[in-house]
Amino acid sequence: MDIETFEKQALQSLLFTAPVLGDDMGRFLKEKSTMIKELATQAIDESVEHIYWVGAGNSRVNLLSGKELMDRFTNIPSDCYCSYEFMWRSPERLGKNAWVFLASFSGATEDTVEALRYAKNRGAKTIAFVDKANSLMGREADIVIDYTSKGLYILPLAGSFLFVLELAKKLGNSKAAALIKGLNEIPALLKKQYVEEKTLAKESAEKFRGQEMIYTLGTGPLYGLAYKFGLTVFMENMRVNGSFMETAEFRHGPAEMFDRHKPAFVILVGTDESRPVSERVIKLIEHENSPLLIFDAKKYHVDPLLEPFVLMIPLQWFAIYSAYIRGIYDLDERVLMGHGIMGKGSGVTWP
């Protein structure tokens, strides 16, 4: 397939969200801001004692920022779990004074459907981020936040941000209002990035053409996005060997691989407190002459906490062209996922 035909076909893919992210995030914030603001007020009125963020795969890591923001801006305890781990851990604080936010694009992810039912049985309030309100989870959750978009990472991320920041603002945090303003400026930047990041991403994909073992590193606010691409995009959609590692932890054992192996690295670098350690790890990788791609959020001049939004499209363009180079033209095709091979349960469609 020639690349022009591939690019036109990619526009229809569920994976390739970049073309719609700016418009869809802008619409989502406009349509859901009042509801989410009221939800924050309700949390205070009900004296919520613990908030849980629960999902599987991509739909867990888009909730990690909810946990980070809760820790930074409120004194309400918060945890983020993989869906089955949430049930296996059986938190003692899970009950009528707890809220559980869950995310699933399909609204029918086995792990997260089970987690939702478990939370309800324990008496907790359940809030579901799903694509369609009439999905299985949309029907069963106490509150549904449907985003009607293929932006399955960015839109739940935006919803999580908005909820916690509105909550923090009502609790008197002075920084929350500025971050809400910054959040509402992100859609315009995303539309600009969709046009401007294409050429550089194509060049980066060519640079990594022969790489079949890619480690993705990230930390701080970018931890979740690095996990997403290291495991649920590069391995899932490019079909390469790879893994995700927290940037600082790479120095604690994994770096010894350099004695015999020189794998490729993709590293996400933020402008928060983690930057000096990330720069040290970059110097180490460069010294060992391993192939390296750096995605630096400094380029986009946004608050460090908002940086997961601005590295999404550059990384996605890179993944799209990398898939093409590897002969993967149907970006939505799966070998195991979505075929009823790994999921169990009535109405379950994923994984």
PyMOL commands that set and color helices and strands:
alter all, ss='L'
color gray80, all
select helices_A, chain A and resi 3-10+18-45+58-61+64-73+83-89+110-121+136-140+154-170+176-196+198-207+220-232+234-238+248-251+254-259+275-287+297-300+304-310+312-325
alter helices_A, ss='H'
color red, helices_A
select strands_A, chain A and resi 50-55+78-82+98-104+125-130+143-146+213-218+241-246+264-269+292-296
alter strands_A, ss='S'
color yellow, strands_A
deselect
rebuild
show_as cartoon
